Amino acid sequence: MDVTTLDDLQTREYWDSRYAQEGAQMTYDWFKSWPELESHLLPHIGDKSARVLELGCGNSTITPALYSLGFHQVTSLDFSSTVIEQMRGKHPEINWVEMDIREMIEKDGELGGAASWDVVLDKGTLDALVAEKGSVWDPSERVRENARREIDAVLHLLRPGGRFLYMTWMSRPLRMPFLERAEWKIEVLPVNDGNGLDYYLYVCTKHGEASVADAAAAGEGTP
Ligand SMILES: C[S@@+](CC[C@H](N)C(=O)[O-])C[C@H]1O[C@@H](n2cnc3c(N)ncnc32)[C@H](O)[C@@H]1O
C-alpha cells in the first residue's frame, strides 16, 4: 500500500499492509540504526536493569540490539499486528505488545501499570502520529490530540526520574509544542550524521527521583 496522503501514516491499515509487503525478514530503521545511535542513547538509558519500553517499534533493530547487550527488561510495542507477529517470530526473547499508543493509559495493566518504566523510547513514531497533509506550523486538532495522548501516557508510565528518549528530524519549534509539560525537563541534543542531515534526540526526564542513568553514573544499581 502506497502512502496516498501523509495522514495514512496515522493508520493501522497502512502499516499492516506495508509490513505484510516487506515480509518477516525485513528490518528497517527510520533515521538511524543502532550502531549510529548507540553512543547517543546508551548514556541516557542507564544500567542493564533498566526497564525499557519502545513505542512504535516496527521492524527496527533497537530492542534486539539492547537485548543482546544485556538489557533484558525490554518491551516493544506497535499497533500493527503484522509486525508484532513477525518480530515475535524472530526475537521470542523480547516482549512484544500489540497496542495503540493512544490507548496506553486505559490498557496500562498490560504494560505493568503506572510508573513502571525507567525509559520509554520513540524513534519516528510520534512523527507518524502527527503526520498530516497541511501546515506543520498549524496542526489539526486530531493531530494535537494524538500527541497529547501519547505524551500523557508516557508521563503516566514513566517512574519519577524516568526518561522519554525521542528521536526525530523535527527541530524544536515544531516539536516543543507537543512535548512541553510541567512534569519533566527537556534537553534537545543534535545528532549529526556528517552528511548534512540533522536529527534531534529529545531527552525528557520526569521530575522526581534520580534517573537510572544518573544512578548508574553514581555507582548504584546493577553493572
Ligand atoms: C515511522 S515508523 C518507526 C518505526 C521504528 N520506531 C523505527 O525507528 O524504525 C512508525 C511506527 O509506529 C507505528 N505506529 C504508528 N502509529 C501508532 C500508534 N497509534 N500506536 C502504536 N504504533 C503506532 C507504526 O506501525 C510503525 O511501526
The ligand as an ORCA input file, in Angstrom:
! r2SCAN-3c Opt
* xyz 0 1
  C       7.983      5.764     11.290
  S       7.772      4.118     11.866
  C       9.115      3.999     13.051
  C       9.498      2.562     13.320
  C      10.675      2.384     14.291
  N      10.460      3.092     15.533
  C      11.998      2.817     13.682
  O      12.680      3.643     14.276
  O      12.370      2.315     12.638
  C       6.353      4.320     12.916
  C       5.889      3.049     13.616
  O       4.892      3.419     14.567
  C       3.808      2.542     14.487
  N       2.630      3.328     14.902
  C       2.098      4.404     14.272
  N       1.047      4.872     14.958
  C       0.920      4.074     16.057
  C       0.002      4.050     17.147
  N      -1.012      4.937     17.233
  N       0.155      3.109     18.094
  C       1.183      2.186     18.009
  N       2.062      2.153     16.984
  C       1.936      3.101     16.021
  C       3.758      2.055     13.051
  O       3.126      0.802     12.930
  C       5.250      1.998     12.716
  O       5.776      0.736     13.012
*
